């Protein structure tokens, strides 16, 4: 196929997809309505026999820890709570609408990431206070839906993109297909007649900007949530250095003093996402793996030129279960130094080099724009969004 033919084929696939089921459409119309009751959800679901069966199965699973069997939809609705039930219904409905995507393993990976991003977006919205948390959840759930459409329409091209691990995924998608996944996602959501703010958040989740803080805060909330999911390795495309990260943090109300609060919310959101994913798949609570953060995996020290950058890297490292010690307290042979030298004067760079050398600590650089000059020539490079994946790539990890 030519580029134009591939693009036309993807657009035809959007037109051929079935509409979102009526229950999901109804739930989306209720987002942000505080007067929505369990009875409203009960009535919306009752006429869908397949959905009723799924809800009862989940309610009777070990996820909810009941010793007696639940046979009433009303009781199941009351047990799970409005938000949890609506999350489940939307997840199931979207999965049913798109079906198998044609790239082995990709659909499952994509839904893992989407549910993770949805939970993170809700956490950021609660933290920020500018966007409705339930709207943020839906936007996060749907932000990469265009990738599922592309995988369904052009599985060979999607598989090739994933294998290539491109530095600029959106440019690579345009080169392969003539359009990118945010555009495809927006087109599908518009076909489903979803709200303009939601469509815009999907289209712009890779292009956040300060103007959206007032015009559509969902854009920045979903963009930050998408980056946060990378920390625990759930992203579909690995995140490289993102120049908008610290602007995004500021736009979403994140200060050095509030970072611990954000990471606590993020940890809770990941637990919510894991439970929801198990519920969508009809799995018991035992399918939800617990995160082990009790024992530090390694010791790190951080250097950065401002408080927000330093607090960010330290917060991510602690979130991943690592220990962090002050740069001046490095013990010989015990730690890595993560150095963000953005804006650092030559004397500051020399001080970092001297401290690291005196402790025998290897240095990993975050600022990839820094010339590879001595003493940094052989230092490994890390993305600004540190992740379990990127840290695992450091040579000879140092145990605690």
N, C-alpha and C positions, 0 to 999 in steps of 0.2 A: 504493500500500500504506500501511496505517497503521504506526505505530511498532512495535506488537506483531507485525504480520505480517512486517515486515522482520526483526525479531529472530528470529522462528520460522523464517524462510527461511534465515538464516545458520546456525542450529543444525541444520536439516535437511541443509544442505550438509556440515557436519562428519560427520554420520551416514552420508552417501552416499559420502564419500571412501574409496578403497580402503585396506586395511591396509598398513602399512609392510612391504616385502618381507622375507623370512626372513633374508637375508644381513645386511641393515641391523639387524634386531632382534638377531641373533646378535652383531654387532660391538658394539652398544650394551651387551649383557650382559657384554662383555669389558672395558669401559672401566675403567681403574684397576687391571687385573690385570697385574702385571709379568711373569707367567709366560706371557703370550700370545706365541706364536712366529709366524714367517713361515709355518710349516707349518699352523698353525691357520687363518690367513687364507686360505691357498691352498685348503684343504679346504672352507672356507665359500663361496668364490667359484666353485670349479670346476664346480659343478652348475648355475650360472646362465650360460647361453651368451652372452646379451646383455651381461652385466656382464664376462664374460671378454674378449669382443671389445673392449669399451671400455678395459679395463685394458691390453691389448696395444697398442691404438692410442696410448694415452698414453705407455706405456713406449717406444714407437718414435718418439715425437715429439722435436723438437729441445729440448724442455724438459729432457730428461734427457741430451742430448748424446752419445748412443752412435752410433758409426759403422757398427756392424753391426746387422742386423735381429734382433729378439728374438721368438721364436716360442713360448717356453715360459712358461706362467703362473708357474711356480715361479721362473724367472729374473727375470720382471717384478716379482714380489713382493719378491725379494731386492734388486733394483735400487732400488725405490722406498722400501723400508723400511716397517715396520709402521704407523707413525703416518701417513705420507703416503698409504699405500694406504687406510687406514680413513677418512681425511678425504675422499678421492676417492669412495669407495663411498657414504658417507653423503650427500655433496653430490648425487651422481647419483640416489640413491634418493629423497631428498626432492623433487628436481626432478621426477622421474618420477611420484611420488605426487600432486603437486599440479597438474602440467600447466600449460597456459596459463591465465592468470588473468582475461582479458577486458578489461584496461585496457592499451592499447597502451604498450609500453615499461616498464610498471611491474614486471613479473615479473623482467626483467633487472636493473633498478635494485635491486629488493628482494634478489636473490641477491648482487649486488655488495656491498650493505651487510651482509648476513648473514654472508658469508664473511669480510669485513673485520672484523666484530665478533667472529667466532669466533676469528680469529687474534689479535686484541687481547686477548680474554678469556684465551686461553692464555698470552699474555705477562704479563698482570697476575697470573694465578695462579702462574706461575713466580716472578714478582717478590715476590708476597705470601707464598707458601708455605702458606696456609691451605686452599686448595682444590686438588683434583686438576686438573692442567692439561688432561688430555684430557676430563674431565667439563666443565670450563669451556669448552673448544672446542665441544662439542656444545650446551651451553646457549646459547652465543653464536650458533651456527649456527641454532638454532631460536627465538631470543628473539622475533623478529617474524613467526613463521610464521602468526600470527593475521591479519596484514595480507594475506597471500596468500589465505587462506580468504575474508576479507571481499571482496577484489577479485574473487574467483571467484563469490561468491554475489551481490554487489551492486556490479557494476562502475560503474554510473552514480553511486552514492553515493560510492564510493571515489575516482572521478575528481573529483567535486565537492569532496571533502575536501582532496585534494592541491592543487586549484586555489585553494582558500580559504586555504591556508597558515595554519591556526589557531594562535593563541597557546597554547591548551590543547588539543592533539590528542585526548587521552583524553575530555575533556568533549564535544568536537565529535563523536566517534564515538558516544558514548552518546546524544547528541541526534539523530543521524541513524539509529542502528541499535538503540538500547536496550541496547547492551553495547559493550565496547571490545576492542582486539586482544589485550591480555594475557589477558583472560578467554577469548577464542576460542582462543588458542594453548594455554592450559592444558587446555581441554576436548578439543582434538584429541590432545594428548600423553597425556592420561588414557585416551582411547579406544585409543591405541596401547600402553597398559600400560607406559609409561616410568616411571622411578624418581620417587618423590615429590619428592626434592630438585630434580630437573630441572624438573618441572612447576611447582614453587614459584618457581624462578628465573625462568621465563618469565612467570609471573603477576605477579611483583613487581619486574620489572626497571626500572619507573618509580617504585618506592616503596622505595628502599633505606633501611636503618635500622641503627643500631649493634647491635641485638639479633641480627641475622643473622650478625654476625661470628663468633658461637659456634654458633648453631643451624643455619645454612645459609650458609656464606661464599660460595656460588655467586651468591647474590642480589646482593651488593655488587660482586663481581667483574664480573658481566655488566652491572650498572648503570654502573660506571665505564668498561668497554670500550665500551658504547653511546655514552657521551659522548666518548670518545677518538676514535671513528670520525668524529665531527663535524668534528674539526680539519682533516682532509684533504678535507672536503666530501662524504663518503660517506653521510651520514645521510638517511633518508627524510623525516623532519620536521626542519627546522632547529631547533637547540637555542637557546632563549633564555637569559635569566639563570636559573641553577639554584642555589638557595640551598643545596642539598645537596652541591655540588661539593667544597668544601674538607673537609667532613666525610667524604665518600667517600674522598678522597685519604688522609686520616689513617687511616680504617678499613682501608684496603688497604696500610698501612705506608709511605706516601709521605711523606718528609720533604724539606725543602729540599735537603739534602745528597744525596738519592737521586733527585732528579728527572732528572738527566742520564742515570742508569741506566735509568729508566723510558722516557724518550724514545728511547734507543738500542734498547731492547727493542721499542718500538712501531714504529720504523723497520724493524726486522727482521721484525716480524709483518706489516707491510704488504707486504713482499716475498714472504713466505710466502703471503699471501692472493692476491696477484696471480698467483703461479705456480699455486696451486690452482685459481683461477678459470679460468685458461687451460687447465689440464688437464681440468677438468670439461667445458669447451666443446670439447675436442679441438683446441686452438689451439697453434701452435708457440711457441717461446720468444720469437720476435720480436714476439708479441702483447703481451708484458709490457713496458709503458712504463717506462723508467727515470726516477727522480725526479732533477731537477737542483737540487742544493742547494749547488753550488760557488760560484755567483755570488749574493750577497745581492740580493734584489729591492728592498728599501727599508731605511731605517735607522729604528729605534725607540728610545725611551727609556721606562722604566717607573717609575711611582710606585705604591706600595702601602703599606699600614700595617703589614704583618707580612711575615716572611721567606718563608713558604710561598706567599702570594699573589704576591709579587714574583717568586719563583723560578718559579712556575707560568707567569705571563705571559711571562717571558723565555724559558723553555723552549719554550713553544708557538711563539713567534716564531722562535726559532732552528731548531726542527723544520721550520718552513715555509720556511726558507731566508733569513730576514731577518737583518740585523745589529742588534745591541743595544748601546747605549752608555750609560754612567752619566748620570743626569739632570744632574749638575753639569758634565759634559763636552760638553754639546750645542753643536754648531757652528751658527752662524747659518744658517737656511734649509736645514738638512740632514735634519731628522728629524720624525717624529710622536712625540707623548707619549701613551702609554696610561696613564691614571690611574684606579686603583681607590681611591676616597676613602672606602671603608667604614671608619667609625670615626675618620676624620681630623679633627683639631681645626681650627678656623677659621684659625689661623696656618699650619698645614701646607698647607691649601688655597691660602692666599695665597702661600706660598713656591713652590708648583708653578706657580701662575699667573705669578708674577714670572719664574721661570726660563724657562718656555715663551715668555713675551712677549719676554724679552731675546734669545732665540735665534730668534725669529720662527717658532717651531714650533707647528703646530696641535695641539690637545688632543682626544683621543677618550676619552670617559668609559665606564668599565665599570659603575660603580654606577648603575644606571638608577633606583634609588629616590631618588637625590639630587634635590632640587627644582631646576627649571631656572631658577636665579637667576644673576645676574652673578657671575663672568665666564664662566659655563658655559652660558648660555642657548642658544647656537647650536652647541654642541659635538655632534658625532655620538656616538651611543651604541653600545656594543659588548656582546655577551654575554660572560659569564664564560668560556665555552668558546670562545675565539677560534678562528676558522677561516679557511681560504683564502677562503671565500665572504664572510664578514663583513668581512674586511680589504679585499677587492676592492671593497666598497661604500663605502669611505672616499673622499671627494671629492679629486680632484687628487693621486693618489699621488705621493710624492716618491721618485725613483730614488736608488740609492746613489751 
